[in-house]
Amino acid sequence: MNLSLTLLADTHLPRRARHLPDQVWAAVESADVVVHAGDWTEAALLEELETRSHRLIACYGNNDGPDLRRRLPLVARAELGGVRFAVVHETGQKQGREARMAALYPDVDVLVFGHSHIPWDTRADSGLRLLNPGSPTDRRRQPHCTYMTATITEGRLDVTTHRLPPR
């Protein structure tokens, strides 16, 4: 059995965009699980994702206020298809990230994070996989806005980073 995921972070609605791109909504609605690594900025997107996704795993970010912090954890955890996930917004500076996160999350196979808006897919020496889907609405210094999709088949995670066309 395959399990499909859509990974998002740093949506910053409605500050950076009024809505998510149609391509992202299509990925959300077709996925078995949607993972969001924080910086929503308003609860309306959380509510819409809760309605339009089959299952949502999410945390809050540094730009999220009291309403979102009451509703979401700092770190979300789930086991999906035999793969242990943690979802957190901030991981600190990129230098040494893999080793720091492996020490902080020794019981996890995959750490999904956000904050930098930089797509990231690496592994720590421990085997921990670190994924940052970038941002579908605010590319900052990146050439494209991005998000990720993934499939889990028999405990194996395959990830694709998607570039969005300019708005």
C-alpha positions in Angstrom: 0.0 0.0 0.0 1.2 3.5 -0.9 0.7 6.5 1.3 0.9 9.9 -0.3 1.9 13.1 1.4 2.0 16.8 0.6 4.6 18.9 2.6 4.2 22.6 3.1 5.7 25.3 5.3 5.9 29.1 5.4 2.6 29.8 3.7 2.3 33.3 5.4 -1.3 33.8 4.3 -2.6 36.4 3.6 0.6 38.5 4.0 2.7 36.9 1.2 -0.2 35.8 -0.9 -3.9 35.9 -0.8 -4.3 32.1 -1.3 -2.4 29.0 -2.1 -1.8 28.2 -5.8 -4.2 25.8 -7.5 -1.4 23.3 -8.0 -0.8 23.1 -4.3 -4.5 22.7 -3.5 -4.7 19.8 -6.0 -1.7 18.2 -4.2 -3.4 18.8 -0.8 -6.7 17.2 -1.9 -5.1 14.2 -3.5 -2.8 13.4 -0.6 -3.5 10.9 2.2 -1.7 13.2 4.6 -0.7 16.9 4.5 2.2 18.1 6.7 2.6 21.8 7.4 5.8 23.0 9.2 4.4 26.4 10.5 4.2 30.1 9.7 0.6 30.1 8.7 0.2 33.7 10.2 -3.7 33.4 10.3 -6.0 30.5 11.3 -8.1 30.7 8.2 -5.6 28.5 6.2 -5.4 26.0 9.1 -9.2 25.7 9.0 -9.3 25.3 5.2 -6.6 22.7 5.3 -8.4 20.8 8.0 -11.5 20.8 5.8 -9.8 20.0 2.4 -7.2 17.4 3.5 -7.8 13.8 4.5 -5.4 14.1 7.5 -3.3 17.1 8.7 -0.1 17.0 10.8 1.1 20.5 11.7 3.0 22.7 14.1 3.1 26.5 14.6 5.9 28.8 13.6 7.5 31.9 14.9 5.1 34.2 12.9 2.0 32.5 14.3 0.1 34.2 17.1 -1.8 33.0 20.2 -4.7 31.5 18.3 -2.6 29.2 16.2 -0.3 28.4 19.2 -3.3 27.3 21.2 -4.4 24.9 18.4 -1.1 23.5 17.2 2.0 22.0 19.0 5.5 23.3 18.8 6.5 19.8 17.5 4.0 17.5 15.9 4.8 13.8 15.7 3.3 10.9 13.7 4.1 7.5 12.4 3.0 7.1 8.8 3.5 3.9 6.9 6.1 2.7 9.3 8.1 6.0 9.1 8.4 8.1 12.2 8.0 11.8 11.6 8.5 15.0 13.6 7.4 18.4 12.3 8.9 21.6 13.7 9.3 25.1 12.3 12.8 26.2 13.3 16.0 24.2 13.3 18.6 27.0 13.7 21.5 27.8 11.4 22.2 25.5 8.5 25.8 24.8 9.6 25.6 21.6 11.8 21.9 21.3 11.3 21.9 17.5 10.6 24.0 16.7 13.7 22.0 19.0 16.0 18.6 17.6 14.8 19.8 14.0 15.0 20.7 14.7 18.7 17.4 16.4 19.4 15.2 13.8 17.5 17.0 10.4 18.0 13.6 8.5 17.8 12.6 10.0 14.4 13.2 8.9 10.8 12.2 12.1 9.1 12.2 15.7 10.4 10.1 18.2 8.4 10.9 21.8 9.1 10.5 25.3 7.7 11.5 28.9 8.5 14.2 29.4 5.9 12.0 29.1 2.8 14.9 27.1 1.3 14.1 23.6 0.0 16.2 21.1 1.8 16.6 17.3 1.6 19.6 15.9 3.4 20.5 13.1 5.8 22.3 13.1 9.1 25.0 10.5 9.8 22.4 8.8 12.0 20.1 8.3 9.0 17.7 11.0 10.0 16.3 12.6 6.9 15.7 16.4 7.0 13.1 17.9 4.7 12.2 21.6 4.2 9.6 22.0 1.5 10.4 25.7 1.0 7.5 28.1 0.6 4.6 27.9 -1.9 4.0 31.7 -1.5 7.2 33.5 -0.6 10.4 32.4 -2.4 12.6 35.1 -0.7 16.0 34.7 -2.3 15.2 31.4 -4.0 14.5 31.1 -7.7 11.1 29.6 -7.2 8.3 29.0 -4.7 8.2 25.4 -3.8 6.5 22.5 -2.0 7.1 18.8 -1.7 5.1 15.6 -2.3 6.2 12.2 -1.1 5.1 8.6 -1.1 5.7 5.9 1.5 5.8 2.4 0.2 6.8 -0.5 2.5 8.5 2.0 4.9 10.5 3.7 2.1 10.0 7.5 1.6 10.4 9.0 -1.9 10.3 12.8 -2.1 9.8 15.2 -5.0 10.3 19.0 -4.8 7.9 20.9 -7.0 8.7 24.4 -8.4 5.8 26.7 -8.8 5.5 29.1 -11.8 5.9 32.8 -11.1 2.8 34.5 -9.8 
